[in-house]
Amino acid sequence: MEIKKTIQDAINKQINAELYSAYLYLSMSAYAESINLPGFAHWLKMQVQEEIEHAMKMYDFVFSRAGKVVLDKIDQPQTEWKSIQEVFNDTYEHEKKVTEMINSLVDISREEKDKATELFLQWFVTEQVEEEASADEVVQKLKRVHDDPSGLMILDAEMAKRINHKEETKNGKD
Ligand code: FEO
């Protein structure tokens, strides 16, 4: 069944939101790099890749339903933060907003009785639980470190170990 215009427009909007998320995290990564936290910068770059994957899943879905992908301009993200703690507080808040967006997409697909889209979105509903949890985990770790420079260096080294989903799957961890 061909995708309805309402759903198509809503998914196109979400493609833009996912690409904006990628852009925001890349801006955060550049900030982390600028304050000599390469591990945090790496973690955020991995997050950029995940956001692009999210956008591409939606992009492919629109085509698989004989729809039209329309790309809009991506807003400029914030470029400065007060601290790495503030970066991750914002990451957590941003992911909560994305969860709301995904939930309202589910609502629209239900209103339109589009079961295929509703089912497709279930992956994103689950993914958002993970997205919020991983951002919050870093927020909590940073709170514990507080202003301790050696604790921050240890945490930075830990953040440098993040690998993306694809590599996890390749290594049999997923
Ligand atoms: Fe695409 Fe971080 O949600």
Backbone and ligand atoms as CSV (ligand in chain L), in Angstrom:
chain,resi,resn,atom,element,x,y,z
A,1,MET,N,N,0.850,-1.210,0.000
A,1,MET,CA,C,0.000,0.000,0.000
A,1,MET,C,C,0.875,1.245,0.000
A,2,GLU,N,N,0.553,2.144,-0.913
A,2,GLU,CA,C,1.321,3.392,-1.022
A,2,GLU,C,C,1.176,4.251,0.237
A,3,ILE,N,N,2.220,4.937,0.573
A,3,ILE,CA,C,2.190,5.749,1.798
A,3,ILE,C,C,1.286,6.981,1.620
A,4,LYS,N,N,0.547,7.338,2.683
A,4,LYS,CA,C,-0.316,8.528,2.614
A,4,LYS,C,C,0.536,9.787,2.763
A,5,LYS,N,N,0.047,10.880,2.189
A,5,LYS,CA,C,0.799,12.141,2.209
A,5,LYS,C,C,1.077,12.605,3.649
A,6,THR,N,N,0.102,12.463,4.536
A,6,THR,CA,C,0.284,12.902,5.931
A,6,THR,C,C,1.461,12.168,6.578
A,7,ILE,N,N,1.526,10.865,6.345
A,7,ILE,CA,C,2.604,10.052,6.922
A,7,ILE,C,C,3.928,10.414,6.257
A,8,GLN,N,N,3.876,10.517,4.941
A,8,GLN,CA,C,5.098,10.853,4.199
A,8,GLN,C,C,5.683,12.182,4.709
A,9,ASP,N,N,4.824,13.191,4.860
A,9,ASP,CA,C,5.304,14.503,5.331
A,9,ASP,C,C,5.884,14.390,6.746
A,10,ALA,N,N,5.205,13.622,7.594
A,10,ALA,CA,C,5.665,13.483,8.985
A,10,ALA,C,C,7.024,12.760,9.038
A,11,ILE,N,N,7.204,11.743,8.187
A,11,ILE,CA,C,8.490,11.025,8.185
A,11,ILE,C,C,9.584,11.917,7.597
A,12,ASN,N,N,9.242,12.659,6.554
A,12,ASN,CA,C,10.244,13.593,5.999
A,12,ASN,C,C,10.702,14.595,7.056
A,13,LYS,N,N,9.752,15.037,7.873
A,13,LYS,CA,C,10.098,15.972,8.948
A,13,LYS,C,C,11.035,15.297,9.960
A,14,GLN,N,N,10.763,14.021,10.220
A,14,GLN,CA,C,11.605,13.289,11.173
A,14,GLN,C,C,12.993,13.016,10.589
A,15,ILE,N,N,13.082,12.806,9.289
A,15,ILE,CA,C,14.408,12.640,8.641
A,15,ILE,C,C,15.227,13.902,8.920
A,16,ASN,N,N,14.569,15.060,8.780
A,16,ASN,CA,C,15.256,16.323,9.051
A,16,ASN,C,C,15.681,16.405,10.520
A,17,ALA,N,N,14.802,15.969,11.422
A,17,ALA,CA,C,15.118,16.016,12.865
A,17,ALA,C,C,16.295,15.095,13.202
A,18,GLU,N,N,16.354,13.934,12.541
A,18,GLU,CA,C,17.463,12.998,12.806
A,18,GLU,C,C,18.776,13.588,12.268
A,19,LEU,N,N,18.696,14.225,11.104
A,19,LEU,CA,C,19.918,14.836,10.547
A,19,LEU,C,C,20.339,16.047,11.379
A,20,TYR,N,N,19.349,16.767,11.915
A,20,TYR,CA,C,19.689,17.862,12.835
A,20,TYR,C,C,20.388,17.296,14.082
A,21,SER,N,N,19.896,16.146,14.583
A,21,SER,CA,C,20.528,15.515,15.752
A,21,SER,C,C,21.991,15.197,15.433
A,22,ALA,N,N,22.230,14.665,14.232
A,22,ALA,CA,C,23.606,14.352,13.816
A,22,ALA,C,C,24.453,15.630,13.836
A,23,TYR,N,N,23.883,16.692,13.312
A,23,TYR,CA,C,24.589,17.977,13.223
A,23,TYR,C,C,24.874,18.541,14.616
A,24,LEU,N,N,23.880,18.414,15.504
A,24,LEU,CA,C,24.031,18.889,16.882
A,24,LEU,C,C,25.156,18.115,17.579
A,25,TYR,N,N,25.145,16.779,17.428
A,25,TYR,CA,C,26.168,15.972,18.099
A,25,TYR,C,C,27.548,16.203,17.498
A,26,LEU,N,N,27.590,16.515,16.208
A,26,LEU,CA,C,28.889,16.827,15.597
A,26,LEU,C,C,29.414,18.158,16.150
A,27,SER,N,N,28.510,19.087,16.385
A,27,SER,CA,C,28.898,20.371,16.967
A,27,SER,C,C,29.390,20.166,18.406
A,28,MET,N,N,28.709,19.277,19.134
A,28,MET,CA,C,29.137,18.952,20.500
A,28,MET,C,C,30.503,18.266,20.475
A,29,SER,N,N,30.709,17.407,19.472
A,29,SER,CA,C,31.986,16.705,19.345
A,29,SER,C,C,33.112,17.712,19.097
A,30,ALA,N,N,32.842,18.690,18.254
A,30,ALA,CA,C,33.847,19.727,17.966
A,30,ALA,C,C,34.169,20.511,19.236
A,31,TYR,N,N,33.123,20.775,20.041
A,31,TYR,CA,C,33.361,21.478,21.318
A,31,TYR,C,C,34.236,20.622,22.239
A,32,ALA,N,N,33.916,19.321,22.347
A,32,ALA,CA,C,34.696,18.422,23.222
A,32,ALA,C,C,36.160,18.381,22.768
A,33,GLU,N,N,36.330,18.333,21.459
A,33,GLU,CA,C,37.697,18.350,20.898
A,33,GLU,C,C,38.408,19.639,21.312
A,34,SER,N,N,37.678,20.744,21.250
A,34,SER,CA,C,38.293,22.054,21.538
A,34,SER,C,C,38.692,22.204,23.004
A,35,ILE,N,N,38.083,21.413,23.895
A,35,ILE,CA,C,38.478,21.502,25.311
A,35,ILE,C,C,39.315,20.273,25.724
A,36,ASN,N,N,39.918,19.650,24.728
A,36,ASN,CA,C,40.841,18.525,24.947
A,36,ASN,C,C,40.229,17.324,25.651
A,37,LEU,N,N,39.057,16.946,25.163
A,37,LEU,CA,C,38.427,15.721,25.651
A,37,LEU,C,C,38.160,14.810,24.437
A,38,PRO,N,N,39.225,14.206,23.892
A,38,PRO,CA,C,39.059,13.419,22.654
A,38,PRO,C,C,38.159,12.196,22.804
A,39,GLY,N,N,38.103,11.618,24.006
A,39,GLY,CA,C,37.233,10.452,24.222
A,39,GLY,C,C,35.766,10.839,24.102
A,40,PHE,N,N,35.397,11.951,24.706
A,40,PHE,CA,C,34.015,12.449,24.604
A,40,PHE,C,C,33.713,12.818,23.147
A,41,ALA,N,N,34.709,13.437,22.499
A,41,ALA,CA,C,34.528,13.823,21.087
A,41,ALA,C,C,34.255,12.576,20.243
A,42,HIS,N,N,34.971,11.489,20.525
A,42,HIS,CA,C,34.779,10.226,19.798
A,42,HIS,C,C,33.375,9.658,20.056
A,43,TRP,N,N,32.968,9.634,21.316
A,43,TRP,CA,C,31.641,9.114,21.680
A,43,TRP,C,C,30.561,9.863,20.893
A,44,LEU,N,N,30.708,11.172,20.851
A,44,LEU,CA,C,29.713,11.995,20.156
A,44,LEU,C,C,29.745,11.761,18.645
A,45,LYS,N,N,30.935,11.482,18.111
A,45,LYS,CA,C,31.025,11.179,16.675
A,45,LYS,C,C,30.320,9.852,16.363
A,46,MET,N,N,30.423,8.885,17.269
A,46,MET,CA,C,29.704,7.619,17.096
A,46,MET,C,C,28.195,7.894,17.088
A,47,GLN,N,N,27.793,8.837,17.934
A,47,GLN,CA,C,26.376,9.203,18.005
A,47,GLN,C,C,25.927,9.858,16.690
A,48,VAL,N,N,26.821,10.631,16.083
A,48,VAL,CA,C,26.510,11.254,14.779
A,48,VAL,C,C,26.171,10.143,13.778
A,49,GLN,N,N,27.005,9.089,13.747
A,49,GLN,CA,C,26.771,7.978,12.810
A,49,GLN,C,C,25.423,7.322,13.059
A,50,GLU,N,N,25.094,7.152,14.360
A,50,GLU,CA,C,23.800,6.525,14.678
A,50,GLU,C,C,22.640,7.368,14.171
A,51,GLU,N,N,22.761,8.682,14.342
A,51,GLU,CA,C,21.669,9.565,13.903
A,51,GLU,C,C,21.512,9.510,12.387
A,52,ILE,N,N,22.634,9.429,11.665
A,52,ILE,CA,C,22.551,9.330,10.200
A,52,ILE,C,C,21.885,7.994,9.831
A,53,GLU,N,N,22.226,6.939,10.579
A,53,GLU,CA,C,21.573,5.643,10.330
A,53,GLU,C,C,20.067,5.738,10.564
A,54,HIS,N,N,19.665,6.458,11.620
A,54,HIS,CA,C,18.224,6.636,11.884
A,54,HIS,C,C,17.549,7.331,10.695
A,55,ALA,N,N,18.183,8.415,10.228
A,55,ALA,CA,C,17.615,9.163,9.090
A,55,ALA,C,C,17.515,8.258,7.861
A,56,MET,N,N,18.565,7.449,7.627
A,56,MET,CA,C,18.583,6.603,6.434
A,56,MET,C,C,17.555,5.467,6.493
A,57,LYS,N,N,17.291,4.964,7.707
A,57,LYS,CA,C,16.249,3.934,7.846
A,57,LYS,C,C,14.910,4.518,7.381
A,58,MET,N,N,14.647,5.771,7.795
A,58,MET,CA,C,13.386,6.418,7.414
A,58,MET,C,C,13.357,6.735,5.925
A,59,TYR,N,N,14.487,7.188,5.414
A,59,TYR,CA,C,14.636,7.501,3.990
A,59,TYR,C,C,14.300,6.253,3.153
A,60,ASP,N,N,14.902,5.129,3.512
A,60,ASP,CA,C,14.664,3.880,2.772
A,60,ASP,C,C,13.206,3.427,2.902
A,61,PHE,N,N,12.630,3.639,4.098
A,61,PHE,CA,C,11.248,3.222,4.316
A,61,PHE,C,C,10.294,3.990,3.399
A,62,VAL,N,N,10.505,5.303,3.280
A,62,VAL,CA,C,9.632,6.115,2.415
A,62,VAL,C,C,9.673,5.556,0.983
A,63,PHE,N,N,10.884,5.249,0.496
A,63,PHE,CA,C,10.999,4.684,-0.860
A,63,PHE,C,C,10.358,3.307,-0.971
A,64,SER,N,N,10.514,2.489,0.085
A,64,SER,CA,C,9.938,1.146,0.017
A,64,SER,C,C,8.414,1.194,-0.039
A,65,ARG,N,N,7.834,2.336,0.358
A,65,ARG,CA,C,6.374,2.496,0.300
A,65,ARG,C,C,5.965,3.370,-0.890
A,66,ALA,N,N,6.849,3.474,-1.857
A,66,ALA,CA,C,6.589,4.258,-3.079
A,66,ALA,C,C,6.304,5.723,-2.782
A,67,GLY,N,N,6.956,6.243,-1.749
A,67,GLY,CA,C,6.770,7.655,-1.384
A,67,GLY,C,C,7.872,8.535,-1.937
A,68,LYS,N,N,7.798,9.812,-1.566
A,68,LYS,CA,C,8.789,10.783,-2.043
A,68,LYS,C,C,9.544,11.367,-0.848
A,69,VAL,N,N,10.865,11.314,-0.942
A,69,VAL,CA,C,11.691,11.933,0.110
A,69,VAL,C,C,11.931,13.383,-0.270
A,70,VAL,N,N,11.615,14.303,0.655
A,70,VAL,CA,C,11.864,15.723,0.424
A,70,VAL,C,C,12.762,16.226,1.548
A,71,LEU,N,N,13.968,16.633,1.186
A,71,LEU,CA,C,14.920,17.092,2.213
A,71,LEU,C,C,14.817,18.598,2.402
A,72,ASP,N,N,14.733,18.995,3.654
A,72,ASP,CA,C,14.627,20.422,3.985
A,72,ASP,C,C,15.983,20.910,4.502
A,73,LYS,N,N,16.108,22.192,4.758
A,73,LYS,CA,C,17.383,22.687,5.292
A,73,LYS,C,C,17.549,22.249,6.751
A,74,ILE,N,N,18.791,22.087,7.150
A,74,ILE,CA,C,19.075,21.672,8.533
A,74,ILE,C,C,19.479,22.917,9.323
A,75,ASP,N,N,18.812,23.139,10.446
A,75,ASP,CA,C,19.112,24.314,11.271
A,75,ASP,C,C,20.538,24.283,11.804
A,76,GLN,N,N,21.073,25.468,12.069
A,76,GLN,CA,C,22.415,25.528,12.662
A,76,GLN,C,C,22.331,25.103,14.131
A,77,PRO,N,N,23.193,24.183,14.566
A,77,PRO,CA,C,23.154,23.800,15.987
A,77,PRO,C,C,23.919,24.804,16.847
A,78,GLN,N,N,23.695,24.688,18.149
A,78,GLN,CA,C,24.477,25.460,19.127
A,78,GLN,C,C,25.958,25.130,18.931
A,79,THR,N,N,26.839,26.103,19.199
A,79,THR,CA,C,28.276,25.841,18.978
A,79,THR,C,C,29.132,25.932,20.251
A,80,GLU,N,N,28.567,26.527,21.292
A,80,GLU,CA,C,29.348,26.679,22.534
A,80,GLU,C,C,28.560,26.137,23.723
A,81,TRP,N,N,29.295,25.528,24.659
A,81,TRP,CA,C,28.692,25.074,25.912
A,81,TRP,C,C,29.591,25.528,27.051
A,82,LYS,N,N,29.048,25.502,28.271
A,82,LYS,CA,C,29.846,25.941,29.425
A,82,LYS,C,C,30.794,24.848,29.881
A,83,SER,N,N,30.382,23.585,29.687
A,83,SER,CA,C,31.174,22.458,30.173
A,83,SER,C,C,30.699,21.183,29.481
A,84,ILE,N,N,31.473,20.114,29.669
A,84,ILE,CA,C,31.067,18.824,29.089
A,84,ILE,C,C,29.804,18.302,29.804
A,85,GLN,N,N,29.665,18.669,31.072
A,85,GLN,CA,C,28.433,18.295,31.801
A,85,GLN,C,C,27.215,18.909,31.104
A,86,GLU,N,N,27.339,20.184,30.726
A,86,GLU,CA,C,26.218,20.849,30.063
A,86,GLU,C,C,25.907,20.187,28.714
A,87,VAL,N,N,26.964,19.764,27.999
A,87,VAL,CA,C,26.773,19.069,26.717
A,87,VAL,C,C,25.889,17.832,26.915
A,88,PHE,N,N,26.209,17.047,27.940
A,88,PHE,CA,C,25.459,15.794,28.122
A,88,PHE,C,C,24.092,16.011,28.754
A,89,ASN,N,N,23.952,17.071,29.555
A,89,ASN,CA,C,22.609,17.416,30.032
A,89,ASN,C,C,21.729,17.723,28.813
A,90,ASP,N,N,22.314,18.490,27.874
A,90,ASP,CA,C,21.564,18.857,26.657
A,90,ASP,C,C,21.274,17.633,25.787
A,91,THR,N,N,22.251,16.706,25.738
A,91,THR,CA,C,22.047,15.478,24.950
A,91,THR,C,C,20.840,14.705,25.483
A,92,TYR,N,N,20.807,14.568,26.792
A,92,TYR,CA,C,19.697,13.846,27.427
A,92,TYR,C,C,18.351,14.535,27.141
A,93,GLU,N,N,18.344,15.861,27.300
A,93,GLU,CA,C,17.110,16.616,27.035
A,93,GLU,C,C,16.703,16.487,25.568
A,94,HIS,N,N,17.698,16.533,24.686
A,94,HIS,CA,C,17.411,16.423,23.254
A,94,HIS,C,C,16.791,15.062,22.932
A,95,GLU,N,N,17.362,14.003,23.512
A,95,GLU,CA,C,16.832,12.658,23.244
A,95,GLU,C,C,15.398,12.509,23.762
A,96,LYS,N,N,15.092,13.180,24.885
A,96,LYS,CA,C,13.715,13.113,25.386
A,96,LYS,C,C,12.761,13.759,24.372
A,97,LYS,N,N,13.228,14.851,23.747
A,97,LYS,CA,C,12.395,15.522,22.730
A,97,LYS,C,C,12.203,14.608,21.518
A,98,VAL,N,N,13.289,13.920,21.124
A,98,VAL,CA,C,13.187,13.008,19.976
A,98,VAL,C,C,12.195,11.887,20.289
A,99,THR,N,N,12.228,11.388,21.515
A,99,THR,CA,C,11.266,10.348,21.915
A,99,THR,C,C,9.825,10.846,21.729
A,100,GLU,N,N,9.572,12.098,22.139
A,100,GLU,CA,C,8.221,12.663,21.957
A,100,GLU,C,C,7.850,12.713,20.481
A,101,MET,N,N,8.841,13.087,19.639
A,101,MET,CA,C,8.572,13.157,18.190
A,101,MET,C,C,8.214,11.776,17.635
A,102,ILE,N,N,8.992,10.760,18.058
A,102,ILE,CA,C,8.720,9.393,17.583
A,102,ILE,C,C,7.333,8.941,18.064
A,103,ASN,N,N,7.025,9.245,19.325
A,103,ASN,CA,C,5.709,8.859,19.852
A,103,ASN,C,C,4.581,9.527,19.074
A,104,SER,N,N,4.780,10.799,18.685
A,104,SER,CA,C,3.685,11.427,17.939
A,104,SER,C,C,3.601,10.874,16.516
A,105,LEU,N,N,4.732,10.405,15.979
A,105,LEU,CA,C,4.664,9.724,14.670
A,105,LEU,C,C,3.838,8.433,14.781
A,106,VAL,N,N,4.031,7.725,15.892
A,106,VAL,CA,C,3.238,6.507,16.122
A,106,VAL,C,C,1.752,6.875,16.186
A,107,ASP,N,N,1.446,7.974,16.901
A,107,ASP,CA,C,0.048,8.423,17.002
A,107,ASP,C,C,-0.540,8.710,15.619
A,108,ILE,N,N,0.247,9.411,14.786
A,108,ILE,CA,C,-0.245,9.744,13.431
A,108,ILE,C,C,-0.499,8.457,12.631
A,109,SER,N,N,0.444,7.490,12.734
A,109,SER,CA,C,0.250,6.257,11.951
A,109,SER,C,C,-0.978,5.487,12.431
A,110,ARG,N,N,-1.281,5.610,13.739
A,110,ARG,CA,C,-2.503,4.951,14.255
A,110,ARG,C,C,-3.747,5.652,13.743
A,111,GLU,N,N,-3.697,7.007,13.790
A,111,GLU,CA,C,-4.853,7.780,13.288
A,111,GLU,C,C,-5.137,7.446,11.825
A,112,GLU,N,N,-4.043,7.257,11.076
A,112,GLU,CA,C,-4.189,6.971,9.633
A,112,GLU,C,C,-4.385,5.475,9.365
A,113,LYS,N,N,-4.431,4.692,10.422
A,113,LYS,CA,C,-4.564,3.226,10.320
A,113,LYS,C,C,-3.497,2.611,9.399
A,114,ASP,N,N,-2.291,3.133,9.488
A,114,ASP,CA,C,-1.179,2.641,8.665
A,114,ASP,C,C,-0.336,1.677,9.506
A,115,LYS,N,N,-0.717,0.405,9.431
A,115,LYS,CA,C,-0.073,-0.616,10.280
A,115,LYS,C,C,1.409,-0.801,9.959
A,116,ALA,N,N,1.755,-0.712,8.659
A,116,ALA,CA,C,3.160,-0.929,8.267
A,116,ALA,C,C,4.056,0.138,8.887
A,117,THR,N,N,3.580,1.387,8.870
A,117,THR,CA,C,4.388,2.464,9.464
A,117,THR,C,C,4.457,2.287,10.976
A,118,GLU,N,N,3.337,1.922,11.557
A,118,GLU,CA,C,3.310,1.725,13.009
A,118,GLU,C,C,4.326,0.652,13.422
A,119,LEU,N,N,4.346,-0.422,12.660
A,119,LEU,CA,C,5.280,-1.519,12.941
A,119,LEU,C,C,6.724,-1.066,12.717
A,120,PHE,N,N,6.938,-0.346,11.632
A,120,PHE,CA,C,8.282,0.178,11.319
A,120,PHE,C,C,8.800,1.047,12.465
A,121,LEU,N,N,7.890,1.844,13.035
A,121,LEU,CA,C,8.300,2.781,14.093
A,121,LEU,C,C,8.618,2.098,15.419
A,122,GLN,N,N,8.180,0.846,15.567
A,122,GLN,CA,C,8.460,0.160,16.843
A,122,GLN,C,C,9.959,0.079,17.123
A,123,TRP,N,N,10.744,-0.109,16.060
A,123,TRP,CA,C,12.214,-0.156,16.223
A,123,TRP,C,C,12.706,1.148,16.861
A,124,PHE,N,N,12.131,2.268,16.411
A,124,PHE,CA,C,12.555,3.577,16.928
A,124,PHE,C,C,12.091,3.796,18.367
A,125,VAL,N,N,10.917,3.243,18.699
A,125,VAL,CA,C,10.406,3.374,20.077
A,125,VAL,C,C,11.400,2.699,21.027
A,126,THR,N,N,11.844,1.497,20.659
A,126,THR,CA,C,12.812,0.757,21.479
A,126,THR,C,C,14.164,1.467,21.491
A,127,GLU,N,N,14.562,1.928,20.324
A,127,GLU,CA,C,15.854,2.618,20.198
A,127,GLU,C,C,15.898,3.856,21.106
A,128,GLN,N,N,14.773,4.574,21.199
A,128,GLN,CA,C,14.755,5.782,22.031
A,128,GLN,C,C,14.954,5.474,23.513
A,129,VAL,N,N,14.499,4.303,23.941
A,129,VAL,CA,C,14.716,3.922,25.340
A,129,VAL,C,C,16.228,3.840,25.573
A,130,GLU,N,N,16.920,3.227,24.607
A,130,GLU,CA,C,18.374,3.090,24.694
A,130,GLU,C,C,19.082,4.442,24.569
A,131,GLU,N,N,18.591,5.272,23.668
A,131,GLU,CA,C,19.203,6.590,23.448
A,131,GLU,C,C,19.134,7.435,24.728
A,132,GLU,N,N,17.975,7.431,25.366
A,132,GLU,CA,C,17.829,8.206,26.605
A,132,GLU,C,C,18.716,7.609,27.696
A,133,ALA,N,N,18.708,6.276,27.802
A,133,ALA,CA,C,19.478,5.619,28.869
A,133,ALA,C,C,20.976,5.873,28.708
A,134,SER,N,N,21.488,5.806,27.475
A,134,SER,CA,C,22.938,5.985,27.322
A,134,SER,C,C,23.347,7.434,27.580
A,135,ALA,N,N,22.499,8.391,27.206
A,135,ALA,CA,C,22.824,9.794,27.502
A,135,ALA,C,C,22.779,10.033,29.017
A,136,ASP,N,N,21.759,9.488,29.660
A,136,ASP,CA,C,21.619,9.677,31.110
A,136,ASP,C,C,22.774,9.019,31.876
A,137,GLU,N,N,23.236,7.889,31.373
A,137,GLU,CA,C,24.359,7.207,32.020
A,137,GLU,C,C,25.591,8.131,32.055
A,138,VAL,N,N,25.843,8.821,30.955
A,138,VAL,CA,C,26.991,9.733,30.911
A,138,VAL,C,C,26.754,10.933,31.843
A,139,VAL,N,N,25.515,11.447,31.860
A,139,VAL,CA,C,25.182,12.564,32.767
A,139,VAL,C,C,25.514,12.169,34.205
A,140,GLN,N,N,25.093,10.959,34.589
A,140,GLN,CA,C,25.312,10.507,35.984
A,140,GLN,C,C,26.800,10.330,36.283
A,141,LYS,N,N,27.534,9.777,35.319
A,141,LYS,CA,C,28.978,9.590,35.519
A,141,LYS,C,C,29.674,10.940,35.664
A,142,LEU,N,N,29.287,11.896,34.846
A,142,LEU,CA,C,29.900,13.229,34.928
A,142,LEU,C,C,29.587,13.898,36.262
A,143,LYS,N,N,28.371,13.655,36.757
A,143,LYS,CA,C,27.993,14.236,38.061
A,143,LYS,C,C,28.892,13.685,39.157
A,144,ARG,N,N,29.175,12.379,39.064
A,144,ARG,CA,C,30.031,11.756,40.080
A,144,ARG,C,C,31.449,12.307,40.013
A,145,VAL,N,N,31.940,12.511,38.786
A,145,VAL,CA,C,33.304,13.040,38.607
A,145,VAL,C,C,33.374,14.490,39.099
A,146,HIS,N,N,32.295,15.208,38.854
A,146,HIS,CA,C,32.168,16.618,39.201
A,146,HIS,C,C,33.343,17.417,38.642
A,147,ASP,N,N,34.126,18.078,39.483
A,147,ASP,CA,C,35.219,18.892,38.951
A,147,ASP,C,C,36.587,18.245,39.119
A,148,ASP,N,N,36.603,16.938,39.356
A,148,ASP,CA,C,37.876,16.254,39.580
A,148,ASP,C,C,38.583,15.987,38.232
A,149,PRO,N,N,39.712,16.669,37.961
A,149,PRO,CA,C,40.362,16.531,36.647
A,149,PRO,C,C,40.832,15.109,36.341
A,150,SER,N,N,41.344,14.386,37.368
A,150,SER,CA,C,41.825,13.030,37.050
A,150,SER,C,C,40.653,12.092,36.768
A,151,GLY,N,N,39.552,12.276,37.485
A,151,GLY,CA,C,38.342,11.488,37.237
A,151,GLY,C,C,37.831,11.745,35.816
A,152,LEU,N,N,37.913,12.988,35.384
A,152,LEU,CA,C,37.447,13.353,34.043
A,152,LEU,C,C,38.323,12.697,32.973
A,153,MET,N,N,39.623,12.621,33.246
A,153,MET,CA,C,40.531,11.978,32.283
A,153,MET,C,C,40.238,10.484,32.157
A,154,ILE,N,N,39.941,9.848,33.302
A,154,ILE,CA,C,39.612,8.413,33.283
A,154,ILE,C,C,38.313,8.190,32.477
A,155,LEU,N,N,37.344,9.064,32.746
A,155,LEU,CA,C,36.064,8.958,32.038
A,155,LEU,C,C,36.252,9.216,30.544
A,156,ASP,N,N,37.111,10.163,30.214
A,156,ASP,CA,C,37.377,10.463,28.800
A,156,ASP,C,C,37.947,9.224,28.094
A,157,ALA,N,N,38.843,8.517,28.788
A,157,ALA,CA,C,39.442,7.300,28.213
A,157,ALA,C,C,38.374,6.221,28.011
A,158,GLU,N,N,37.429,6.157,28.945
A,158,GLU,CA,C,36.331,5.185,28.829
A,158,GLU,C,C,35.428,5.533,27.635
A,159,MET,N,N,35.161,6.817,27.461
A,159,MET,CA,C,34.301,7.272,26.358
A,159,MET,C,C,34.933,6.969,25.000
A,160,ALA,N,N,36.249,6.917,24.975
A,160,ALA,CA,C,36.980,6.655,23.715
A,160,ALA,C,C,36.754,5.234,23.212
A,161,LYS,N,N,36.234,4.358,24.081
A,161,LYS,CA,C,36.077,2.941,23.701
A,161,LYS,C,C,34.761,2.645,22.989
A,162,ARG,N,N,33.891,3.648,22.877
A,162,ARG,CA,C,32.586,3.366,22.271
A,162,ARG,C,C,32.732,2.926,20.809
A,163,ILE,N,N,32.041,1.847,20.463
A,163,ILE,CA,C,31.984,1.437,19.061
A,163,ILE,C,C,30.544,1.556,18.593
A,164,ASN,N,N,30.347,1.625,17.271
A,164,ASN,CA,C,28.973,1.801,16.809
A,164,ASN,C,C,28.254,0.450,16.695
A,165,HIS,N,N,26.924,0.537,16.498
A,165,HIS,CA,C,26.083,-0.667,16.451
A,165,HIS,C,C,26.578,-1.693,15.446
A,166,LYS,N,N,26.982,-1.177,14.259
A,166,LYS,CA,C,27.388,-2.090,13.181
A,166,LYS,C,C,28.589,-2.918,13.616
A,167,GLU,N,N,29.558,-2.262,14.254
A,167,GLU,CA,C,30.745,-2.990,14.712
A,167,GLU,C,C,30.367,-3.990,15.804
A,168,GLU,N,N,29.415,-3.575,16.679
A,168,GLU,CA,C,28.950,-4.491,17.739
A,168,GLU,C,C,28.368,-5.752,17.121
A,169,THR,N,N,27.551,-5.570,16.062
A,169,THR,CA,C,26.915,-6.699,15.395
A,169,THR,C,C,27.986,-7.599,14.766
A,170,LYS,N,N,28.976,-6.923,14.120
A,170,LYS,CA,C,30.061,-7.667,13.473
A,170,LYS,C,C,30.824,-8.518,14.502
A,171,ASN,N,N,30.990,-7.957,15.696
A,171,ASN,CA,C,31.732,-8.655,16.739
A,171,ASN,C,C,30.869,-9.621,17.547
A,172,GLY,N,N,29.621,-9.758,17.125
A,172,GLY,CA,C,28.712,-10.688,17.777
A,172,GLY,C,C,28.222,-10.231,19.143
A,173,LYS,N,N,28.264,-8.899,19.388
A,173,LYS,CA,C,27.841,-8.420,20.707
A,173,LYS,C,C,26.383,-7.988,20.711
A,174,ASP,N,N,25.707,-8.044,19.563
A,174,ASP,CA,C,24.344,-7.530,19.485
A,174,ASP,C,C,23.368,-8.613,19.039
L,1,FEO,FE1,FE,17.774,9.412,16.424
L,1,FEO,FE2,FE,19.152,9.989,19.072
L,1,FEO,O1,O,17.629,9.613,18.177
